[in-house]
Amino acid sequence: MKIVLQNLTKTFPGRGRKDRNDVTAVDDLSCEIPDGELIALLGPSGCGKSTTLNLLCGLEKPTSGRIFFGEDDITDLPPELRGVGMVFQNYALYPHMTVRQNILFPLENLKGKDRPSKEEMQTRAEETARLVQIEDLMDRKPKELSGGQQQRVAIARALVKMPRVLLLDEPLSNLDARLRLQTREEIRKIQKKTGITTVFVTHDQDEAMSISDRIAVMRLGELMQMGKPQEVYDNPANLFVAKFLGTPPINVFEGRVRDEQLYIGDEAVFSVKGTADQEVWAGVRPEGFILREDGPLSCELNRVEIMGRDISIIAGHKACMAQTIRAIIGADTGVNTAASQVRFALKAGKVFLFRKETEERIF
């Protein structure tokens, strides 16, 4: 099921005594989610991700704009008629019900011609349980399950009514690191098997990059950039996107362009042909540094961290926005840890320039 958002806006009235200005949670959001894909809404807390999800499922009504599922305008439809399955951050399982009863609950609340027979309900519940691998837990109650098992029950409950769209609101945030990794792989596997168009809300860019067909990066209710994860990482539209994606994060320097050369401090460090003379923010991915004795960028060496297959060089430069620079190089590269200075060349495709005033990308 293709999803289309047209100029979607959601404004909440101000509630403070001193500041009664309206708060715009989603600001003129337009995008298209192709049928059968998993898209991640990614951004920091307060950027409008969950509000967008609530607009999709009908828990919130937009101030303006339209929502389409396929060719159907569902903007004014109540939640129960939209054909969505919702998985909440806190699972929201019924504690007094068994796993089987939790999964059956959405089917038992269907009415009229949409309500299946009792035999069909049981069959669908068992098939869905097998899909998420909890068929042996059907007679347990939520308190008898681990966090990962409870999450699977919540997903099964959302899937059992065969929704047109599956919505996941930070479903992994309550799990430990190892279980989070395992469960996100299971979610991707289930989504691929069912082919249901899925919208996944997260602030964790590693989650978004690893399982999504596309990511939509949001900031203050606005869509900053949308595309395939690797494309967005390799070609950020602005400084915010460049800084938000990547672990370790991108290194950002104050720089200037003069005669088609990027200067950081007094050193010409990289050729930027076709770029006009101006003050810029220069971003360099951690993997974009080449350790070289005659490299044009000189930095103060702080320490070296051995990480198995990689070496992390922690350095400093007065033009860097952060206190430290982190450069990732191969473990087979020799580093003189006794030196006070380290020099780098920069890799093409790993250096980005942004306008100083607007932070839009120019190179």
Buried (B, 14 or more C-beta within 10 A) or exposed (E): BBBBBBEBBBBEEEEEEEEEEEBBBBBBBEBEBEEBBBBBBBBEEBBBBBBBBBBBBBEBEBBEBBBBBBEEEBBEBEBEEBBBBBBBBEBEBEEEBBBBBBBBBBBEEEEEEEEBEEEEBBEBBBEBBEBBBBBEBBEBBBEEBEBBBBBBBBBBBBBBBEBBBBBBBBBBBBBEEEBBBEBBEBBBBBBBEBEBBBBBBBBBBBBBBBBBBBBBBBBBBBBBBBBEBEEBBBBBBBBBBBBBBBEBBBBBBBBBBBEEBBBBBEBBBBEBEEBEEBEBBBBBBBBBBBBEEEBBBBBBBBEBEEEEEBBBBBBBBEBBBBEBBBBBBEEEEEBEEEEEEBBBBBBEEBBBBBBBEEBEBBB
